Amino acid sequence: MEKPMYPVVSREIAKKREELAPETLSAWRAFSRQVFADGALPAKTKELIAVAVAHVTQCPYCIRHHAAGARARGASENEIMEAIWIAAEMRAGAAVAHSELAIDEIEEKTPKPD
């Protein structure tokens, strides 16, 4: 059987991560709790932003974690899907916007074929 690209989250892996850098992991956890706490943006909105970002960064662990977090904070299925569509538009929009680089290159800097 082929080894999966992404291992299943396990206590063993989590323990190893903590053993390798306990202070850093502790600081990261505190930072994460602070970032996702209610503030100028409510926690639900922050989780929806995280769902969108997780789709752009294509992190399967983050997608699962933040989709569950959004649901736990009251987000509807429709709100989560809308956040995902925003991510898709932003990613596609970046490709369209960056086409300017290719157009600039082919129009200005490369010799035109005869």
DSSP file (Angstrom, degrees, kcal/mol; ACC not computed):
  #  RESIDUE AA STRUCTURE BP1 BP2  ACC     N-H-->O    O-->H-N    N-H-->O    O-->H-N    TCO  KAPPA ALPHA  PHI   PSI    X-CA   Y-CA   Z-CA
    1    1 A M              0   0    0      0, 0.0     2,-0.2     0, 0.0     0, 0.0   0.000 360.0 360.0 360.0 136.9    0.0    0.0    0.0
    2    2 A E        -     0   0    0      1,-0.1     0, 0.0     0, 0.0     0, 0.0  -0.468 360.0-112.6 -73.7 140.5    1.3    3.5   -0.9
    3    3 A K        -     0   0    0     -2,-0.2    -1,-0.1     1,-0.1     2,-0.0  -0.549  36.3-113.8 -72.0 133.3    2.1    5.8    1.9
    4    4 A P        -     0   0    0      0, 0.0    -1,-0.1     0, 0.0     4,-0.0  -0.330  14.4-127.2 -67.4 151.3   -0.3    8.8    2.0
    5    5 A M  S    S+     0   0    0      1,-0.2    -2,-0.0     2,-0.0     0, 0.0   0.897 100.3  42.1 -64.0 -40.4    1.1   12.3    1.3
    6    6 A Y  S    S-     0   0    0      3,-0.0    -1,-0.2    54,-0.0     3,-0.1  -0.934  87.5-136.0-111.8 118.0   -0.4   13.7    4.5
    7    7 A P        -     0   0    0      0, 0.0     2,-0.2     0, 0.0     3,-0.1  -0.340  30.1 -99.0 -69.2 153.9   -0.1   11.5    7.6
    8    8 A V        -     0   0    0      1,-0.1     2,-0.1    -4,-0.0     0, 0.0  -0.497  46.4-101.0 -68.0 138.5   -3.1   11.2    9.9
    9    9 A V        +     0   0    0     -2,-0.2     2,-0.3    -3,-0.1    -1,-0.1  -0.422  54.9 176.1 -61.4 132.2   -2.8   13.6   12.8
   10   10 A S     >  -     0   0    0     -2,-0.1     4,-2.2     1,-0.1     5,-0.2  -0.945  46.0-119.6-140.2 160.4   -1.6   11.5   15.8
   11   11 A R  H  > S+     0   0    0     -2,-0.3     4,-2.8     1,-0.2     5,-0.2   0.852 113.8  58.3 -64.9 -34.4   -0.6   11.9   19.4
   12   12 A E  H  > S+     0   0    0      2,-0.2     4,-2.3     1,-0.2    -1,-0.2   0.928 108.3  43.7 -63.0 -45.6    2.8   10.5   18.6
   13   13 A I  H  > S+     0   0    0      2,-0.2     4,-2.5     1,-0.2    -1,-0.2   0.925 114.5  50.0 -65.8 -43.6    3.5   13.2   16.0
   14   14 A A  H  X S+     0   0    0     -4,-2.2     4,-2.1     1,-0.2    -2,-0.2   0.903 111.2  49.4 -61.4 -41.0    2.1   16.0   18.3
   15   15 A K  H  X S+     0   0    0     -4,-2.8     4,-2.6     2,-0.2    -1,-0.2   0.913 110.6  49.8 -64.6 -42.8    4.3   14.7   21.1
   16   16 A K  H  X S+     0   0    0     -4,-2.3     4,-2.1     2,-0.2    -2,-0.2   0.915 109.2  51.9 -62.3 -43.5    7.4   14.7   18.9
   17   17 A R  H  X S+     0   0    0     -4,-2.5     4,-1.3     1,-0.2    -1,-0.2   0.910 112.1  46.6 -59.3 -42.8    6.7   18.2   17.7
   18   18 A E  H  < S+     0   0    0     -4,-2.1    -2,-0.2     1,-0.2    -1,-0.2   0.892 110.6  52.2 -68.4 -39.3    6.4   19.4   21.3
   19   19 A E  H  < S+     0   0    0     -4,-2.6    -1,-0.2     1,-0.2    -2,-0.2   0.863 108.5  52.0 -62.8 -35.8    9.6   17.5   22.3
   20   20 A L  H  < S+     0   0    0     -4,-2.1    -1,-0.2     1,-0.2    -2,-0.2   0.804 133.6   3.4 -74.4 -29.7   11.6   19.1   19.5
   21   21 A A     X  +     0   0    0     -4,-1.3     4,-2.5    -5,-0.2     5,-0.2  -0.386  68.8 163.5-155.1  67.9   10.6   22.7   20.3
   22   22 A P  H  > S+     0   0    0      0, 0.0     4,-2.3     0, 0.0     5,-0.2   0.884  78.8  46.7 -62.3 -41.7    8.5   23.0   23.5
   23   23 A E  H  > S+     0   0    0      2,-0.2     4,-2.4     1,-0.2     5,-0.2   0.916 114.2  47.9 -67.9 -41.4    8.9   26.8   24.1
   24   24 A T  H  > S+     0   0    0      2,-0.2     4,-2.5     1,-0.2    -1,-0.2   0.919 112.5  48.7 -65.1 -43.3    8.3   27.7   20.5
   25   25 A L  H  X S+     0   0    0     -4,-2.5     4,-2.6     2,-0.2    -1,-0.2   0.905 111.0  50.8 -63.9 -40.8    5.2   25.5   20.3
   26   26 A S  H  X S+     0   0    0     -4,-2.3     4,-2.2    -5,-0.2    -2,-0.2   0.918 111.6  47.5 -62.1 -43.7    3.9   27.0   23.6
   27   27 A A  H  X S+     0   0    0     -4,-2.4     4,-2.5     2,-0.2    -2,-0.2   0.902 111.6  50.7 -64.3 -40.9    4.4   30.5   22.2
   28   28 A W  H  X S+     0   0    0     -4,-2.5     4,-2.9     2,-0.2    -2,-0.2   0.911 109.2  50.9 -64.2 -42.1    2.7   29.6   18.9
   29   29 A R  H  X S+     0   0    0     -4,-2.6     4,-2.6     2,-0.2    -2,-0.2   0.918 111.4  47.8 -61.4 -43.4   -0.3   28.2   20.8
   30   30 A A  H  X S+     0   0    0     -4,-2.2     4,-2.2     2,-0.2    -2,-0.2   0.920 112.8  49.3 -63.1 -43.3   -0.7   31.4   22.9
   31   31 A F  H  X S+     0   0    0     -4,-2.5     4,-2.8     2,-0.2    -2,-0.2   0.926 111.1  49.7 -60.0 -46.2   -0.4   33.5   19.7
   32   32 A S  H  X S+     0   0    0     -4,-2.9     4,-2.3     1,-0.2    -2,-0.2   0.918 109.7  50.5 -61.4 -45.1   -3.0   31.3   18.0
   33   33 A R  H  X S+     0   0    0     -4,-2.6     4,-0.5     1,-0.2    -1,-0.2   0.918 113.3  46.7 -59.3 -42.7   -5.4   31.6   20.9
   34   34 A Q  H >< S+     0   0    0     -4,-2.2     3,-1.0     1,-0.2    -2,-0.2   0.929 111.2  50.9 -65.6 -45.4   -5.0   35.4   20.9
   35   35 A V  H 3< S+     0   0    0     -4,-2.8    -1,-0.2     1,-0.2    -2,-0.2   0.890 114.7  42.8 -60.0 -41.2   -5.4   35.7   17.2
   36   36 A F  H 3< S+     0   0    0     -4,-2.3    -1,-0.2    -5,-0.2    -2,-0.2   0.404  91.4 106.9 -91.8   3.2   -8.7   33.7   17.1
   37   37 A A  S << S-     0   0    0     -3,-1.0     4,-0.2    -4,-0.5    -3,-0.0  -0.438  87.5 -85.0 -74.8 154.8  -10.2   35.3   20.2
   38   38 A D  S    S+     0   0    0     -2,-0.1     2,-0.2     1,-0.1    -1,-0.1  -0.357  73.3 130.1 -56.0 137.0  -13.1   37.8   19.8
   39   39 A G  S    S-     0   0    0      2,-1.9    -1,-0.1    -3,-0.1     4,-0.1  -0.520  79.7 -25.4-154.6-135.7  -11.7   41.2   19.1
   40   40 A A  S    S+     0   0    0     -2,-0.2    -2,-0.1     1,-0.1     0, 0.0   0.845 140.7  44.2 -59.8 -32.2  -12.5   43.9   16.5
   41   41 A L  S    S-     0   0    0     -4,-0.2    -2,-1.9     2,-0.0    -1,-0.1  -0.932  99.1-117.0-108.6 137.4  -13.6   40.8   14.4
   42   42 A P     >  -     0   0    0      0, 0.0     4,-2.1     0, 0.0     3,-0.5  -0.368  27.8-110.4 -69.2 155.5  -15.7   38.2   16.1
   43   43 A A  H  > S+     0   0    0      1,-0.2     4,-2.4     2,-0.2     5,-0.2   0.841 117.5  58.3 -55.3 -36.9  -14.2   34.7   16.3
   44   44 A K  H  > S+     0   0    0      1,-0.2     4,-2.1     2,-0.2    -1,-0.2   0.928 107.1  46.5 -60.5 -45.1  -16.7   33.3   13.8
   45   45 A T  H  > S+     0   0    0     -3,-0.5     4,-2.4     1,-0.2    -1,-0.2   0.904 110.7  53.0 -64.1 -41.4  -15.5   35.8   11.2
   46   46 A K  H  X S+     0   0    0     -4,-2.1     4,-2.3     1,-0.2    -1,-0.2   0.899 108.6  49.7 -61.2 -40.4  -11.9   35.0   12.0
   47   47 A E  H  X S+     0   0    0     -4,-2.4     4,-2.3     2,-0.2    23,-0.2   0.883 109.3  51.7 -66.9 -37.4  -12.6   31.3   11.4
   48   48 A L  H  X S+     0   0    0     -4,-2.1     4,-2.0     2,-0.2    -2,-0.2   0.896 109.8  49.5 -65.5 -38.7  -14.2   32.1    8.1
   49   49 A I  H  X S+     0   0    0     -4,-2.4     4,-2.8     1,-0.2     5,-0.2   0.926 110.4  51.2 -61.8 -43.7  -11.2   34.1    7.0
   50   50 A A  H  X S+     0   0    0     -4,-2.3     4,-2.8     1,-0.2    -2,-0.2   0.869 106.2  54.4 -63.6 -36.7   -9.0   31.1    8.1
   51   51 A V  H  X S+     0   0    0     -4,-2.3     4,-1.6    15,-0.2    -1,-0.2   0.940 111.5  45.4 -60.0 -46.4  -11.2   28.8    6.0
   52   52 A A  H  X S+     0   0    0     -4,-2.0     4,-1.8     1,-0.2     3,-0.2   0.939 114.5  46.9 -63.5 -47.3  -10.6   31.0    2.9
   53   53 A V  H  X S+     0   0    0     -4,-2.8     4,-3.1     1,-0.2     5,-0.3   0.900 108.3  56.3 -62.7 -40.9   -6.8   31.3    3.6
   54   54 A A  H  X>S+     0   0    0     -4,-2.8     5,-1.7     1,-0.2     4,-0.9   0.853 107.3  49.5 -60.9 -34.4   -6.5   27.6    4.2
   55   55 A H  H  <5S+     0   0    0     -4,-1.6    -1,-0.2    -3,-0.2    -2,-0.2   0.868 111.5  48.3 -72.2 -35.5   -8.0   26.9    0.8
   56   56 A V  H  <5S+     0   0    0     -4,-1.8    -2,-0.2     1,-0.2    -1,-0.2   0.918 117.7  40.4 -68.9 -42.4   -5.6   29.4   -0.8
   57   57 A T  H  <5S-     0   0    0     -4,-3.1    -1,-0.2    -5,-0.1    -2,-0.2   0.631 105.2-137.2 -79.8 -12.3   -2.6   27.9    1.0
   58   58 A Q  T  <5 +     0   0    0     -4,-0.9    -3,-0.2    -5,-0.3    -4,-0.1   0.872  42.5 160.4  58.7  44.1   -4.1   24.4    0.3
   59   59 A C     >< -     0   0    0     -5,-1.7     4,-2.6     1,-0.2    -1,-0.2  -0.852  27.2-162.9 -94.9 109.7   -3.3   23.0    3.7
   60   60 A P  H  > S+     0   0    0      0, 0.0     4,-2.1     0, 0.0     5,-0.2   0.854  90.2  52.4 -63.8 -33.3   -5.6   20.0    4.3
   61   61 A Y  H  > S+     0   0    0      2,-0.2     4,-2.6     1,-0.2     5,-0.2   0.933 112.2  45.0 -65.9 -44.5   -5.0   20.1    8.1
   62   62 A C  H  > S+     0   0    0      2,-0.2     4,-2.9     1,-0.2     5,-0.4   0.882 109.6  55.9 -66.8 -39.1   -6.0   23.8    8.2
   63   63 A I  H  X S+     0   0    0     -4,-2.6     4,-2.1    -9,-0.2     5,-0.2   0.960 113.3  40.6 -57.6 -51.3   -9.0   23.3    6.0
   64   64 A R  H  X S+     0   0    0     -4,-2.1     4,-2.1     2,-0.2     5,-0.2   0.938 117.4  48.1 -62.8 -47.7  -10.4   20.6    8.3
   65   65 A H  H  X S+     0   0    0     -4,-2.6     4,-2.2     1,-0.2    -2,-0.2   0.925 117.1  39.8 -62.3 -46.9   -9.5   22.5   11.5
   66   66 A H  H  X S+     0   0    0     -4,-2.9     4,-2.6     2,-0.2   -15,-0.2   0.798 111.5  55.9 -80.3 -27.2  -10.9   25.8   10.5
   67   67 A A  H  X S+     0   0    0     -4,-2.1     4,-2.1    -5,-0.4    -1,-0.2   0.933 112.9  43.8 -63.8 -44.0  -14.0   24.5    8.8
   68   68 A A  H  X S+     0   0    0     -4,-2.1     4,-2.6    -5,-0.2    -2,-0.2   0.902 113.7  51.4 -64.9 -40.8  -14.8   22.7   12.1
   69   69 A G  H  X S+     0   0    0     -4,-2.2     4,-1.3    -5,-0.2    -2,-0.2   0.889 108.8  50.5 -63.8 -39.4  -13.9   25.9   14.1
   70   70 A A  H  <>S+     0   0    0     -4,-2.6     5,-2.9   -23,-0.2     3,-0.3   0.928 111.7  47.6 -63.9 -44.5  -16.2   28.0   11.9
   71   71 A R  H ><5S+     0   0    0     -4,-2.1     3,-1.8     1,-0.2    -2,-0.2   0.914 109.2  54.1 -61.7 -42.4  -19.1   25.5   12.5
   72   72 A A  H 3<5S+     0   0    0     -4,-2.6    -1,-0.2     1,-0.3    -2,-0.2   0.774 107.9  51.0 -64.1 -25.4  -18.4   25.5   16.2
   73   73 A R  T 3<5S-     0   0    0     -4,-1.3    -1,-0.3    -3,-0.3    -2,-0.2   0.239 130.3 -92.2 -98.2  13.1  -18.6   29.3   16.3
   74   74 A G  T < 5S+     0   0    0     -3,-1.8    -3,-0.2     1,-0.3     2,-0.2   0.516  71.2 151.2  98.6   6.2  -22.0   29.3   14.5
   75   75 A A      < -     0   0    0     -5,-2.9    -1,-0.3    -6,-0.2     2,-0.1  -0.490  39.6-131.1 -72.1 139.8  -21.0   29.6   10.8
   76   76 A S     >  -     0   0    0     -2,-0.2     4,-2.2     1,-0.1     5,-0.2  -0.394  22.3-108.7 -82.2 165.3  -23.5   28.0    8.4
   77   77 A E  H  > S+     0   0    0      1,-0.2     4,-2.5     2,-0.2     5,-0.2   0.892 122.1  53.4 -58.2 -39.7  -22.6   25.7    5.6
   78   78 A N  H  > S+     0   0    0      2,-0.2     4,-2.4     1,-0.2    -1,-0.2   0.888 106.9  50.5 -65.1 -39.6  -23.4   28.5    3.2
   79   79 A E  H  > S+     0   0    0      2,-0.2     4,-2.1     1,-0.2    -1,-0.2   0.911 111.5  48.3 -64.9 -41.5  -21.1   30.9    4.9
   80   80 A I  H  X S+     0   0    0     -4,-2.2     4,-1.9     2,-0.2    -2,-0.2   0.928 112.6  48.0 -64.5 -44.4  -18.3   28.4    4.8
   81   81 A M  H  X S+     0   0    0     -4,-2.5     4,-2.3     1,-0.2    -2,-0.2   0.887 109.7  53.1 -64.9 -37.6  -18.8   27.7    1.1
   82   82 A E  H  X S+     0   0    0     -4,-2.4     4,-2.1     2,-0.2    -1,-0.2   0.897 107.1  51.9 -63.9 -39.4  -19.0   31.4    0.4
   83   83 A A  H  X S+     0   0    0     -4,-2.1     4,-2.0     1,-0.2    -1,-0.2   0.893 109.1  50.9 -61.7 -39.0  -15.6   31.9    2.1
   84   84 A I  H  X S+     0   0    0     -4,-1.9     4,-2.3     2,-0.2    -2,-0.2   0.898 108.4  51.2 -65.5 -40.3  -14.2   29.1   -0.1
   85   85 A W  H  X S+     0   0    0     -4,-2.3     4,-2.5     2,-0.2    -1,-0.2   0.875 107.2  53.8 -65.2 -36.0  -15.6   30.8   -3.2
   86   86 A I  H  X S+     0   0    0     -4,-2.1     4,-2.6     2,-0.2    -1,-0.2   0.930 108.7  49.5 -61.2 -44.1  -13.9   34.1   -2.1
   87   87 A A  H  X S+     0   0    0     -4,-2.0     4,-2.5     1,-0.2    -2,-0.2   0.916 110.2  50.6 -59.8 -43.6  -10.6   32.1   -1.8
   88   88 A A  H  X S+     0   0    0     -4,-2.3     4,-2.6     1,-0.2     5,-0.2   0.910 111.4  47.9 -62.3 -42.1  -11.1   30.7   -5.3
   89   89 A E  H  X S+     0   0    0     -4,-2.5     4,-3.2     2,-0.2    -1,-0.2   0.912 111.9  49.6 -65.0 -41.9  -11.8   34.1   -6.7
   90   90 A M  H  X S+     0   0    0     -4,-2.6     4,-2.0     2,-0.2    -2,-0.2   0.904 112.7  46.6 -64.7 -40.9   -8.8   35.6   -5.0
   91   91 A R  H  X S+     0   0    0     -4,-2.5     4,-1.4     2,-0.2    -2,-0.2   0.926 117.2  42.9 -67.8 -43.8   -6.5   32.8   -6.3
   92   92 A A  H  X S+     0   0    0     -4,-2.6     4,-2.2    -5,-0.2    -2,-0.2   0.896 111.9  55.5 -67.4 -39.4   -7.9   33.1   -9.8
   93   93 A G  H  X S+     0   0    0     -4,-3.2     4,-3.1    -5,-0.2    -2,-0.2   0.873 103.7  54.3 -60.9 -37.6   -7.8   36.9   -9.6
   94   94 A A  H  X S+     0   0    0     -4,-2.0     4,-2.6     2,-0.2    -1,-0.2   0.895 107.3  50.8 -63.7 -39.1   -4.1   36.7   -8.8
   95   95 A A  H  X S+     0   0    0     -4,-1.4     4,-0.6     2,-0.2    -2,-0.2   0.922 112.8  46.0 -63.9 -42.8   -3.4   34.7  -11.9
   96   96 A V  H >< S+     0   0    0     -4,-2.2     3,-1.0     1,-0.2     4,-0.3   0.940 113.9  48.2 -64.3 -46.9   -5.3   37.2  -14.0
   97   97 A A  H >< S+     0   0    0     -4,-3.1     3,-1.5     1,-0.3     4,-0.2   0.895 108.9  53.6 -62.2 -40.1   -3.5   40.1  -12.4
   98   98 A H  H >X S+     0   0    0     -4,-2.6     3,-1.4     1,-0.3     4,-1.0   0.611  85.1  84.0 -72.9 -10.2   -0.1   38.5  -12.8
   99   99 A S  H <X S+     0   0    0     -3,-1.0     4,-2.9    -4,-0.6    -1,-0.3   0.771  76.7  72.8 -61.0 -21.9   -0.8   38.1  -16.5
  100  100 A E  H <> S+     0   0    0     -3,-1.5     4,-2.8    -4,-0.3    -1,-0.3   0.865  92.1  54.8 -58.5 -35.4    0.4   41.6  -16.7
  101  101 A L  H <> S+     0   0    0     -3,-1.4     4,-2.4    -4,-0.2    -1,-0.2   0.938 110.8  43.6 -63.5 -46.5    3.9   40.3  -16.1
  102  102 A A  H  X S+     0   0    0     -4,-1.0     4,-2.7     2,-0.2     5,-0.2   0.919 115.2  48.7 -65.9 -42.4    3.7   37.9  -19.0
  103  103 A I  H  X S+     0   0    0     -4,-2.9     4,-2.5     2,-0.2     5,-0.3   0.924 111.7  49.6 -63.6 -43.9    2.1   40.5  -21.3
  104  104 A D  H  X>S+     0   0    0     -4,-2.8     4,-2.7    -5,-0.2     5,-0.7   0.928 112.4  48.8 -59.0 -44.9    4.8   43.0  -20.3
  105  105 A E  I  X>S+     0   0    0     -4,-2.4     4,-1.4     1,-0.2     5,-1.1   0.933 115.9  40.9 -62.5 -47.4    7.5   40.5  -21.0
  106  106 A I  I  <5S+     0   0    0     -4,-2.7    -1,-0.2     1,-0.2    -2,-0.2   0.809 121.9  41.7 -75.6 -27.5    6.1   39.4  -24.4
  107  107 A E  I  <5S+     0   0    0     -4,-2.5    -2,-0.2    -5,-0.2    -1,-0.2   0.860 129.4  20.3 -84.2 -37.8    5.3   42.9  -25.5
  108  108 A E  I  <5S+     0   0    0     -4,-2.7    -3,-0.2    -5,-0.3    -2,-0.2   0.777 127.1  31.4-105.5 -31.2    8.3   44.9  -24.3
  109  109 A K  I  <<S+     0   0    0     -4,-1.4    -3,-0.2    -5,-0.7    -4,-0.1   0.587  98.4  69.6-117.9 -11.1   11.2   42.7  -23.7
  110  110 A T  S   <S-     0   0    0     -5,-1.1     2,-0.1    -4,-0.1    -1,-0.0  -0.888  82.2-108.3-112.8 142.7   11.3   39.7  -26.1
  111  111 A P        -     0   0    0      0, 0.0    -2,-0.1     0, 0.0    -3,-0.1  -0.386  35.2-118.3 -65.6 141.2   11.9   39.9  -29.8
  112  112 A K        -     0   0    0      1,-0.1    -5,-0.0    -5,-0.1    -6,-0.0  -0.595  32.7-108.0 -78.5 139.0    8.9   39.3  -31.9
  113  113 A P              0   0    0      0, 0.0    -1,-0.1     0, 0.0     0, 0.0  -0.343 360.0 360.0 -65.5 149.4    9.1   36.3  -34.2
  114  114 A D              0   0    0     -3,-0.0    -2,-0.0    -2,-0.0     0, 0.0   0.475 360.0 360.0 -72.5 360.0    9.5   37.0  -37.9
